[in-house]
Amino acid sequence: MNTDEFPIELLKFRRLWILTPLAQIGIIATLYVLTTLLFARGFRLTGNMLGGPPEVWILFVPITEEILFRGFILGALERAYGAIWAIVISSALFGLWHLKNTFWMTDDDLESQILYTALVFGPITAALALKLRTVWLGVILHYLNNFPTELMPPLGHWL
């Protein structure tokens, strides 16, 4: 890797199969809008966002977490320790990051989320970021991964 590009190399949009950079931006924007509409619907019905007070920043979580963990942290760890250790360490840190949800999740749900993010979702998106040399597919997957959480309470009220 060209050291002049570090640490932003993984933040560049790249063509992924048939997805041009513009198509990726369009998908991310569409998922952001859908997420916002689902959260707004849930808030109108319950007065909460994911069981807590409304916070707009949560709409940007897939983008900010992927840039932080699969862009900067993974990229720095890959450079220092190689791909495998970078995936392991960044995924463990990503799991620990979810301790922040302790304020509105039950202990069992929190434990499940930490294990899932550290052992399943984190390694998958980290491996994809290193293979594809971009975080943006991970952003798309992150929005899709979070969709069931955002969809279920509003969907329950629609049925």
N, C-alpha and C positions, 0 to 999 in steps of 0.2 A: 504494500500500500504506500502511496505517496504521502510522506509525512506532512506535506503542505495541506492535504485535505483532512487530516485528523483534527478534531473529532467529528466533523460534519459529514464524512463520507457516507455513513449509513442513513443520513437524513435526506439524501438526494432521491428524487423520484427517478425511477428507471422503468423501462418497458418490462412488464411481467406477462409473458405469454401474449395474449391478445389485448391485454389492458395497457393502453398508452398512459403516460402520466396524466393527461387530461381526463381520461376515463376514471382513473384512480381518484383524482380530485373530485370528480362528479359523484362517484360512489360514496366517498367520505362525506361530502356535503349533503347528499341525500340521507345517509344514515344519521347525520347530525340533526337534520330537520325532523326525521321520523322519531328520533329519540326525544327531541324537544317536545313534539306534539304528544307523545305518550306520557312523558313526565307531566306536561300541562294537564292532560286529561286526568291522570291519577291525582294530581294536586287538587283539581276542582272537585273530585269525588271524595277525597279523604282529608284534604288539608295538609298532606305530608308528601315528601319525596323520599321514597325508599324507607318509609317508616319514621322519618325525622323531619325537621323543619326544612323548608325549601332553600336550596343553595344552587345558584346558577352554575357555579364552577363544575359541578358534577357532570354537566353536559360535555365538558371538554376532557374528562378523565381518560378516555381511550387515546386521545392525541397526546396529552401531557405525559401519561405513564409510558407510552411507547417511545416517545422522544427521550425521556429520562432513562428508562431501563434498557431499552433495546438500541437506543442511539448512543448516548453519552457513556453510560455505565458499561454496557456490553462491549462497546467499541474500545474503551480504555482497558477493560479486562482482557479482551482478545489480544490486544497489543502487548500486554504485560505477561499473560499466562497461557496464551493459546486458546483455541476455539472451545475445547471441551470444558476446561476450567472456567472460561468466561461464561458459558451457558450455565454451568452448575452454580457458580457464585452469584451471577446476576439473577437467576431464578430464585435462589434462596432469599436474596435481598428483596425481590419482588414479593415473595410470600410474606416476609416480615413487614413489609410496607403496609400490608392490609390489616395490621394491628390497629391502625387508625380507625377502623370500623367498629372497634370495641364499644363505642359510645351508643350505637344503635342496633347492634346485632346480639343475638343470644350467644352464649359461649359455644354451644354446639355448632351453630351456623358459622361463627367466626373461625373456629378450628377447621371446619370443612373448607371454608374459603381460602384460608392460609395454605392448607395442604394442596388444594386444587391449583392455586396460582403458582405455588412453588414447584410442584411435581408434575403438573400436566400443562397448563396454559403457558406458564413462563418458559419452560424448555422448548415447547413447540414454536412459539413466536421468536424466541432467541435463535433457534436453529434456522428458521426461515430468514430472519434478518441477516444472518451470516452467509447463508447460501445465496440469497438474492442480492445482498449488499444494499438493502434498503429496509426501512422500518414501516413503510406505508401499507404493505399488505397486512402487517401486524395491526395497524390502526383499524383497518377494515374488519379484520377478524375480532378485534377487541370490541368494536361496536356490536358486531353480531353475537359475540359471547355474552355481552351484557344485556342483549335484547330480552331474553326470557325474564330476567329480573324486572325489567321495565314494563314488559308486556302483560305479565300475569295479573297484577292487581287491577289495571284498567279493563283487561279482557273479561275478568270475572264480573265486573259491573255491567259490561255490555251484554253478557249472555242472559 
